[in-house]
Amino acid sequence: MTVLTIEEMADTLAPRQAIAGLDLGTKTIGLSMSDLGRRFATPRTVIRRVKFTIDAQALLDFAIAEKVAGFIIGLPMNMDGSAGPRVQATRAFVRNMEQKTALPFVYWDERLSTVAAERTLLEMDVSRAKRAERIDSAAASFILQGALDRLSLLARSDGDEFSA
């Protein structure tokens, strides 16, 4: 597995390959998937965290089932841009995944993604109980959508509309 920049990911993806978004929490991993055209992020299931080996296998099973070509993982930077303990935990998770998969990971600044997801769910009038179970996947979708928008912009600047 390799950690790539979003620009490197854009260069390595073949057309019609889907990518997944991850919101790594202490209790859950929120998941989302792109469509094959990599235009839209859709929330998927949540993996309940148990321990790394079990969490990693659940993530890899998801990747196989969905034919994932790579992961966009939210990097929970502090609002001032500094890296705190959650950033270190996210980087450690990705380092540990290096032993398990050749799929690439891209770190994506996730500041305010959970706030945006919460706001969207509130606007949709989702009950508090339902919000609690959907928030992580909704946040993963915000993370992935940001990366998909960047991939689309990179493709347009290269003049190749079909690679993103």
N, C-alpha and C positions, 0 to 999 in steps of 0.2 A: 504494500500500500504506500501511497505517496500523498504528501500534503502539497496541494497545488494552490496557486493564486487563481482567481476567477478567470484571468486572461489565459493562463495555462490550461485551465479546464476547457475554455472555449476552443482552444487549438486541438485538444485531444478527443473531444466528443465527436462521434459520427452522427450524421443526420438520423433523426427518429430514435434517439436513445433518451430514455427518461432518467431523471435524477430525483433524488429524495432529499427532503429537508428534515433536519433533526433539531429539536429543542431539548437539550439534555438538562434534566432537573435532578434533584437529589432523590426523588421518589418515583419519577416517571421519565420516559423518553417520548416526547411528542413526535409524531411522524406525519409527513405530507409527501405527496408525489406530484411530479409534473406530468403533463400530457406528453405524447411523443413529439409534438411540435415545440415543446418547452416554452409554452406561452402562459400556461395557467398552473397554479399550485392548488392542490386539493387536499384538505385534511384527511388523514387516515387514522388508524388505530393508535392507541397509546400502549407502550410497553411498561408494565409495572416493574420497577427495578428491584432486583433480589440481591444478586452479587454479579461481579463483572462477567464471569464465564457464562452464566445463564443469560444475562442481558445481551452479551455479544452474540450468542447463538440465536436469540430471538431476532436481533437486528439482521443477522446474516440470513436467517430463514425468510424474513421480510424481503430482503434484497433479492434473493433467488426467486421468490414468488412473483415479485413485481418487475423483475429484469432491470434492476437498478444499475446504471452505468457509473454513478458516483454520488457522493453525499455532500450536501451543504449543511454545515453544522454551525449553529449559533454560538458566537463567542460573546459571553456576557460581560462586556467591558463596563467599567464604572462610568458614570455620566461625565466625569472630567477626562476620560480617555485612558485612565490608568487601569492596570490589570490587577484584579483582586484574587481571592482564593477560588472563586468559581471559574475564573479563566484558567487558573492552574489545573483545576480538576478536569475541565474540558480538554485541555491539552494532554493531560495524563491519559484520559479515556482514549483519545485518538492514537497516542503512542502505543497503548496496549492493543488497540485494534490492528496495528501494523503486523502483529504476529498472526492475525486471523484472516486477513483479506488483502487482496491486491487492488481493491477498489479505491479510487482516490477520494480524499476529503478536501474540502475548501472551507476555511474559517470565514464566517460572515458576521459582521458586527450586528448584534441583535438588540442593541439599546432600544428600549421602548416597544419591542415587538409584543411582549405580553400585555402592555398597556393598550396597544392598538387592538390586539385580539379581544381583550376584555371589553373595550369600547364597542367593537363590532358586534360581539355577542349580546351586549346590553341593547344596542340598537335593534337587534333582531328579536328582542323580548324573550331571550332564552332564560329560563328559570335559574336561580342560584345553584341548585343541585346539578343541573345539566351543564351550566357554565364551568363548574369545578371539574367535571369529567372531560370537557371539550377544550379547555383553555390551552393545554400543552400542544395539542395538534393544531389548533388555530394559530398559536404562536409559531409553530414549525412552518405553517403555510405562509405567514408574513415573512419569515426568514427566507424561505425558498422563493417567494414571489420577488423579493428584492434582488436575489441572485439571477432569477430568470429575466427580469427587466434589464439587468446589466449585461447578460449574455446577448439579449436582443439588440441592445445598443452597440455592443462590440461587433455583432454580425452586420448591422447596418453600416457601421463605419468601415468595415472591410468590403462592403458592397456585395455581400453574400447573404441574401435573405434566408437561404435554406439551411444554414449550419446552426442556427439557433432556434 
